[in-house]
Amino acid sequence: MRSMLKAMFCALLLMVLCVPAFAHPAEKVLLKWEADTETLDVLAAHPVSNPARHYIVSIIVTVNGAKAAEKAYTAQTDPTGTHERFVLSGIKAGAVIEVTTRCNVSGTLKQTITL
């Protein structure tokens, strides 16, 4: 009985330790500013096997340190990642745009562009 409990404990410990290995933030975030439409195109590459359970949960956009836009998700519609477009009116040359993507399981990834 005691050896069975040890074996169950070890199996549980291994499962808990392996979860972070499968959890990951976006691999990369690609940003493209379209000046004529004042639109920021965001592509968060986040390949997963089950986009209903492991997905980009939010994208937050700041301009010069102030939050300009945010989008929350409950799943990933594409198993390769998330694509979003944000209209950011009145952005001037020299502005610093930072995008933060957050995975629902573990991790964040930020990307910045200066216009």
C-alpha positions in Angstrom: 0.0 0.0 0.0 2.8 2.4 0.9 4.7 1.8 -2.3 1.5 2.4 -4.3 1.0 5.8 -2.6 4.6 6.7 -3.4 4.1 5.7 -7.0 0.9 7.8 -7.2 2.6 10.7 -5.6 5.6 10.5 -8.0 3.2 10.3 -11.0 1.3 13.3 -9.8 4.5 15.3 -9.2 5.7 14.5 -12.7 2.4 15.7 -14.3 2.6 19.0 -12.3 6.2 19.5 -13.3 5.5 18.8 -17.0 2.6 21.3 -17.4 5.0 24.3 -17.8 6.8 22.5 -20.6 3.5 22.5 -22.7 2.6 26.1 -21.7 4.2 28.9 -23.6 3.6 32.5 -24.6 3.3 33.5 -28.2 6.4 32.6 -30.2 6.6 36.0 -31.8 4.4 39.0 -32.3 4.5 40.8 -35.6 3.3 44.4 -35.8 2.5 46.4 -38.9 1.4 50.1 -38.8 -0.9 51.1 -41.7 -0.7 54.9 -41.7 -3.4 55.6 -44.3 -6.1 53.7 -42.2 -4.5 54.4 -38.8 -4.6 50.7 -38.1 -2.2 48.5 -36.2 -2.1 44.9 -37.5 -1.1 42.4 -34.8 -0.2 38.8 -35.5 0.6 36.7 -32.5 2.2 33.4 -33.6 1.1 30.9 -30.9 0.9 27.3 -32.3 -1.1 25.0 -30.1 -2.7 21.6 -30.5 -6.0 22.5 -28.8 -6.9 26.1 -29.4 -10.0 25.8 -27.2 -8.0 25.0 -24.1 -4.6 26.8 -24.8 -4.8 30.2 -26.4 -3.9 33.9 -26.4 -6.2 35.3 -23.8 -5.5 39.0 -24.3 -3.8 41.5 -26.4 -3.1 44.9 -24.9 -2.0 47.9 -26.9 -0.3 51.0 -25.3 0.7 54.2 -27.0 3.4 56.2 -25.3 2.7 54.2 -22.1 -1.1 54.8 -22.0 -3.5 51.9 -22.7 -5.1 52.5 -26.1 -6.9 49.2 -26.8 -7.4 45.8 -25.4 -9.0 42.6 -26.7 -9.8 39.5 -24.7 -10.4 36.0 -26.0 -12.0 32.8 -24.8 -10.3 30.6 -27.5 -8.0 30.8 -30.4 -9.9 30.4 -33.8 -6.7 29.4 -35.6 -4.3 26.8 -34.1 -1.3 28.8 -35.4 -2.1 32.0 -33.6 -4.2 35.1 -33.2 -4.6 38.0 -35.7 -6.2 41.3 -34.7 -6.5 44.8 -36.1 -6.7 47.9 -33.9 -7.8 51.4 -35.2 -5.7 53.9 -33.3 -6.7 57.4 -34.5 -4.5 60.4 -34.1 -1.2 58.6 -33.6 1.7 60.9 -34.4 5.2 60.1 -35.8 7.6 59.2 -33.1 4.9 57.5 -31.0 5.9 54.3 -29.2 3.4 51.5 -29.6 3.8 48.4 -27.3 1.7 45.3 -27.7 1.5 42.7 -24.9 0.1 39.2 -25.7 -0.8 36.9 -22.8 -1.3 33.1 -23.0 -4.2 31.7 -20.8 -1.9 29.0 -19.5 1.4 30.7 -19.0 3.5 33.6 -20.2 3.4 36.9 -22.0 5.3 38.4 -24.9 5.7 42.1 -25.7 6.7 43.8 -29.0 7.3 47.5 -29.6 7.4 49.7 -32.6 8.2 53.4 -33.0 6.4 55.3 -35.7 
